[in-house]
Amino acid sequence: MLALALALAGGLIERRVTTAGAVDRSLAATFRLVIPLFCFALAARACDRSKLRDAAWPVARYGAARRDVALGIGVALVLASAASSALLALVAVASAQSAAAPPFARDAFTSGWIGALVGAAYGGWFAFGATFLERGRGRLVPLVLDFLFGSGAGLFAALLPRAHGRALLGGEGPLGLSQPQSSVALLLMAMLLLVAAALRCRE
């Protein structure tokens, strides 16, 4: 509810300042702050505020492979992050919409799938991070790195969701990558990091 309120308030504030470019600014703020923090909170809940390996134990102790249980938790996290981020992007568009904005249906569709890809990538990063340090505090590392370096356009930024989300929203892509290439990069982050997280939880 807090994430939805922030996305809604951001759009309303941007529209109140000026309707010209309000949707773009609202989306930028939502992708820059609300989506990563919300996906981080989802990851903490999915892992029961512990390491992913430990979160898998309550089911794994009955005979299931810990790796498979961890993969199931990770898949649920990625899907929930994707769906929630798409919803937050839609709220950001709807709250900033005005007569001066582009057609709502087009903006909503485009922002929705971009939000889903970015959210899935964050989910993959946080699932992988949750396999490190005590109580899974390693998930803080990709969050901090994303805030510190994701706004760049170099090689390190290309490894983080923020830079590719910015590119898909019309900004500069990392390493000069095109929008289709940024889409593929986000998808690969979600899938490969999820597999890596599950493998780190094997017996």
C-alpha angles and dihedrals in degrees: 000000000000092000091050091048091051093049091047094046092047092055094046092049093049092049091049092052092052133326092222107099093351094134092051093049092046091052092046091054093046094050093043098050119359101049098048093045093047093049089049090054090049090052091052091052094044090054093042088240091294138091115301089240091056092045089057094053100083088065099029092058089070092062107279117127109262089222091057094047091049089050090052091051090048094049090050090049094050093047093046091047091050094049094044094047091050089053092049090051090051091050090050090053096043095048093051096042118125140156089270093056126093117266110302097225093056094046092045094051095046095044091046097057092041089052091049093052094046092046092050090052091051089049091054093048094048093046089053092045091052089066091068135074129004115320090001094289088150087088086076090066098068090043092054093042091049091053093045102041108012092090092063129088102222135100095281092051089052089066093058131076096229095067094050093045089054090051093051090050090057103272131116114299123224114264088003092288118169122240093258089051091050089051091053091047092055092048091050091050091055095048103037096043090048091054091045090052092051092048090053088057096053119124 
